[in-house]
Amino acid sequence: MLSTYSGGSQTHTVTLPLGFDPTADFHVYEIDYGPGSVGFRVDGTLLQIWTSRLPRSSMFVYLNAWFPSWLAGQAASSDRTTYADWIDYTSG
């Protein structure tokens, strides 16, 4: 699920298939935010880009993994863990 928020309200959201099993290996998830656009990539592949209704002020990064009741599929039978190897911020 890819989303943007501006002024405390959600401005975009889309749920897209990744085309691979994200639990099989580590992957690089990227949010490319700059003047005029915000793009979302996984392993270098652009999944989504928006050029309107973009955030105009400071933002927070939330890293989570969850299984909402409305998501199709079988919920895990026990707790699972998500590992983040690194988080990098580049201003420019």
C-alpha positions as protocol buffer text, in pm:
chain_id: "A"
residue {
  index: 1
  type: MET
  ca { x: 0 y: 0 z: 0 }
}
residue {
  index: 2
  type: LEU
  ca { x: 144 y: 334 z: -108 }
}
residue {
  index: 3
  type: SER
  ca { x: 4 y: 656 z: 40 }
}
residue {
  index: 4
  type: THR
  ca { x: 74 y: 1027 z: 73 }
}
residue {
  index: 5
  type: TYR
  ca { x: -62 y: 1271 z: 330 }
}
residue {
  index: 6
  type: SER
  ca { x: -81 y: 1650 z: 320 }
}
residue {
  index: 7
  type: GLY
  ca { x: -221 y: 1880 z: 586 }
}
residue {
  index: 8
  type: GLY
  ca { x: -312 y: 1582 z: 804 }
}
residue {
  index: 9
  type: SER
  ca { x: -526 y: 1416 z: 536 }
}
residue {
  index: 10
  type: GLN
  ca { x: -458 y: 1128 z: 303 }
}
residue {
  index: 11
  type: THR
  ca { x: -416 y: 1262 z: -52 }
}
residue {
  index: 12
  type: HIS
  ca { x: -336 y: 941 z: -242 }
}
residue {
  index: 13
  type: THR
  ca { x: -346 y: 569 z: -179 }
}
residue {
  index: 14
  type: VAL
  ca { x: -305 y: 266 z: -399 }
}
residue {
  index: 15
  type: THR
  ca { x: -250 y: -102 z: -325 }
}
residue {
  index: 16
  type: LEU
  ca { x: -26 y: -271 z: -581 }
}
residue {
  index: 17
  type: PRO
  ca { x: 109 y: -626 z: -614 }
}
residue {
  index: 18
  type: LEU
  ca { x: 487 y: -649 z: -583 }
}
residue {
  index: 19
  type: GLY
  ca { x: 520 y: -940 z: -824 }
}
residue {
  index: 20
  type: PHE
  ca { x: 741 y: -1135 z: -584 }
}
residue {
  index: 21
  type: ASP
  ca { x: 739 y: -1285 z: -235 }
}
residue {
  index: 22
  type: PRO
  ca { x: 873 y: -1003 z: -14 }
}
residue {
  index: 23
  type: THR
  ca { x: 949 y: -1252 z: 265 }
}
residue {
  index: 24
  type: ALA
  ca { x: 1189 y: -1459 z: 51 }
}
residue {
  index: 25
  type: ASP
  ca { x: 1476 y: -1208 z: 66 }
}
residue {
  index: 26
  type: PHE
  ca { x: 1575 y: -853 z: 161 }
}
residue {
  index: 27
  type: HIS
  ca { x: 1450 y: -579 z: -72 }
}
residue {
  index: 28
  type: VAL
  ca { x: 1516 y: -207 z: -115 }
}
residue {
  index: 29
  type: TYR
  ca { x: 1205 y: 10 z: -72 }
}
residue {
  index: 30
  type: GLU
  ca { x: 1245 y: 373 z: -175 }
}
residue {
  index: 31
  type: ILE
  ca { x: 1036 y: 690 z: -144 }
}
residue {
  index: 32
  type: ASP
  ca { x: 1165 y: 956 z: -381 }
}
residue {
  index: 33
  type: TYR
  ca { x: 1021 y: 1289 z: -262 }
}
residue {
  index: 34
  type: GLY
  ca { x: 1118 y: 1613 z: -428 }
}
residue {
  index: 35
  type: PRO
  ca { x: 973 y: 1933 z: -567 }
}
residue {
  index: 36
  type: GLY
  ca { x: 681 y: 1839 z: -788 }
}
residue {
  index: 37
  type: SER
  ca { x: 661 y: 1463 z: -735 }
}
residue {
  index: 38
  type: VAL
  ca { x: 673 y: 1166 z: -502 }
}
residue {
  index: 39
  type: GLY
  ca { x: 767 y: 823 z: -636 }
}
residue {
  index: 40
  type: PHE
  ca { x: 773 y: 477 z: -481 }
}
residue {
  index: 41
  type: ARG
  ca { x: 1025 y: 212 z: -592 }
}
residue {
  index: 42
  type: VAL
  ca { x: 1106 y: -143 z: -491 }
}
residue {
  index: 43
  type: ASP
  ca { x: 1447 y: -282 z: -589 }
}
residue {
  index: 44
  type: GLY
  ca { x: 1485 y: 10 z: -833 }
}
residue {
  index: 45
  type: THR
  ca { x: 1154 y: -49 z: -1013 }
}
residue {
  index: 46
  type: LEU
  ca { x: 914 y: 245 z: -1012 }
}
residue {
  index: 47
  type: LEU
  ca { x: 573 y: 133 z: -885 }
}
residue {
  index: 48
  type: GLN
  ca { x: 390 y: 464 z: -852 }
}
residue {
  index: 49
  type: ILE
  ca { x: 448 y: 837 z: -901 }
}
residue {
  index: 50
  type: TRP
  ca { x: 224 y: 1130 z: -810 }
}
residue {
  index: 51
  type: THR
  ca { x: 268 y: 1492 z: -918 }
}
residue {
  index: 52
  type: SER
  ca { x: -31 y: 1658 z: -751 }
}
residue {
  index: 53
  type: ARG
  ca { x: -165 y: 1698 z: -396 }
}
residue {
  index: 54
  type: LEU
  ca { x: 183 y: 1647 z: -249 }
}
residue {
  index: 55
  type: PRO
  ca { x: 304 y: 1709 z: 107 }
}
residue {
  index: 56
  type: ARG
  ca { x: 439 y: 2064 z: 154 }
}
residue {
  index: 57
  type: SER
  ca { x: 593 y: 2037 z: 498 }
}
residue {
  index: 58
  type: SER
  ca { x: 807 y: 1805 z: 709 }
}
residue {
  index: 59
  type: MET
  ca { x: 704 y: 1442 z: 715 }
}
residue {
  index: 60
  type: PHE
  ca { x: 757 y: 1137 z: 933 }
}
residue {
  index: 61
  type: VAL
  ca { x: 870 y: 799 z: 806 }
}
residue {
  index: 62
  type: TYR
  ca { x: 676 y: 503 z: 943 }
}
residue {
  index: 63
  type: LEU
  ca { x: 814 y: 154 z: 898 }
}
residue {
  index: 64
  type: ASN
  ca { x: 572 y: -124 z: 979 }
}
residue {
  index: 65
  type: ALA
  ca { x: 444 y: -460 z: 877 }
}
residue {
  index: 66
  type: TRP
  ca { x: 88 y: -561 z: 955 }
}
residue {
  index: 67
  type: PHE
  ca { x: -188 y: -789 z: 842 }
}
residue {
  index: 68
  type: PRO
  ca { x: -520 y: -605 z: 842 }
}
residue {
  index: 69
  type: SER
  ca { x: -836 y: -814 z: 860 }
}
residue {
  index: 70
  type: TRP
  ca { x: -947 y: -690 z: 516 }
}
residue {
  index: 71
  type: LEU
  ca { x: -630 y: -813 z: 339 }
}
residue {
  index: 72
  type: ALA
  ca { x: -696 y: -1129 z: 137 }
}
residue {
  index: 73
  type: GLY
  ca { x: -503 y: -1437 z: 245 }
}
residue {
  index: 74
  type: GLN
  ca { x: -425 y: -1633 z: 555 }
}
residue {
  index: 75
  type: ALA
  ca { x: -305 y: -1449 z: 863 }
}
residue {
  index: 76
  type: ALA
  ca { x: 8 y: -1579 z: 1032 }
}
residue {
  index: 77
  type: SER
  ca { x: -58 y: -1829 z: 1310 }
}
residue {
  index: 78
  type: SER
  ca { x: 197 y: -1658 z: 1537 }
}
residue {
  index: 79
  type: ASP
  ca { x: 393 y: -1334 z: 1564 }
}
residue {
  index: 80
  type: ARG
  ca { x: 638 y: -1258 z: 1284 }
}
residue {
  index: 81
  type: THR
  ca { x: 932 y: -1018 z: 1258 }
}
residue {
  index: 82
  type: THR
  ca { x: 1028 y: -758 z: 998 }
}
residue {
  index: 83
  type: TYR
  ca { x: 1395 y: -658 z: 981 }
}
residue {
  index: 84
  type: ALA
  ca { x: 1517 y: -322 z: 854 }
}
residue {
  index: 85
  type: ASP
  ca { x: 1884 y: -341 z: 761 }
}
residue {
  index: 86
  type: TRP
  ca { x: 1916 y: 35 z: 711 }
}
residue {
  index: 87
  type: ILE
  ca { x: 1721 y: 355 z: 658 }
}
residue {
  index: 88
  type: ASP
  ca { x: 1889 y: 632 z: 462 }
}
residue {
  index: 89
  type: TYR
  ca { x: 1787 y: 994 z: 413 }
}
residue {
  index: 90
  type: THR
  ca { x: 1937 y: 1210 z: 141 }
}
residue {
  index: 91
  type: SER
  ca { x: 1857 y: 1578 z: 106 }
}
residue {
  index: 92
  type: GLY
  ca { x: 1908 y: 1736 z: -227 }
}
